[in-house]
Amino acid sequence: MALRSLFTNLNLFQKTALITVAVTFLLIFIGGLVRVTGAGLGCPDWPKCFGLWIPPTTAAELPEAYDAEQFNVFKTWMEYVNRLVGVLVGFLIVLTLLFSTRYIRRSPSVFIGALAAFVLVLYQGWLGGQVVRSGLQSGMITIHMVVAVLILNVLVWTWFRSVRDRMRVSLAHRARRNLILTLVLLLAVTLLQIIFGAQVREALEMVKAAYPAMDRSLWIDRVGSIDMIHRSFSWLVLGSVILFQYLALKHAGGTSLPMLAGLTLAATLLQILLGAGLVYLGIPPAAQVFHLWIAAFMTAVPFFALLYTLQSRPGPAR
């Protein structure tokens, strides 16, 4: 069954869960903006910002306990918007959990997924405070990003479980098996690539701190071997995506798998181009933001494709 038919006649839970997925994806983008603009400490305290629930717009509005030199209106409001969208995601996840109670008897996994997302977002809120208190310690920032991606994919899984009964695709047994193995491989190498990328980002931040006067274009030369590993590993990701595309086109025509494979391939090629831009164009901040954002996309789409394939019924060979 084509994906477009999945989006007709959604119930309240399914609509809320889908909106929550979209806003979580937006939050990951805003989090990337905060990181590359150095706005993570735009609010030096947590959960308030300069001791206020609504941050100031000028240094003159700062409470007496704060130094005006700490204040940068752009960074302060960038971090504040990040927190507001985080609160919105938390609110939507609470609604998703409440609406999921309708599934407790007939499909308890939906409720369990919503509950897991709720627990994770509570942990993410606590972790956000720890990131600020740690002074943006690199390892803490990476964990914060990983948890955000985990929340995104838990929400994808939860939504999928609520619509899985509407799946009516069939795949030949061998094709189904090969697609599942390929998607598991793709997700594994993508997650490893994200970890390597996080290590490269941490190394760049260490170079920036150690050599504040150095031109951005020279940072990458100081990162070390992890950057070469990250670049080389991208070809393994691309190979896995091409294999997914090939299998989807050959064995899953008439389903949504070719479209999902095409989206994944396009995202992978764009990611490689952005990576090259980071290396050869002096690490432009905009490329860093989209490089981070597309990484989250590249986990969610293949994960959805894997769930879609697992839900399919074995059918005759094509």
Secondary structure, 3 states (H helix, E strand, C coil): CCHHHHHCCCCHHHHHHHHHHHHHHHHHHHHHHHHHCCCCCCCCCCCCECCECCCCCCHHHCCCCCCHHHCCHHHHHHHHHHHHHHHHHHHHHHHHHHHHHHHCCCCHHHHHHHHHHHHHHHHHHHHHHHHHHCCCCHHHHHHHHHHHHHHHHHHHHHHHHHHHHHCCCEEEHHHHHHHHHHHHHHHHHHHHHHHHHHHHHHHHHHHHHHCCCCCHHHHHHHCCHHHHHHHHHHHHHHHHHHHHHHHHHHHCCCCCHHHHHHHHHHHHHHHHHHHHHHHHCCCCHHHHHHHHHHHHHHHHHHHHHHHHHHHCEEECCC
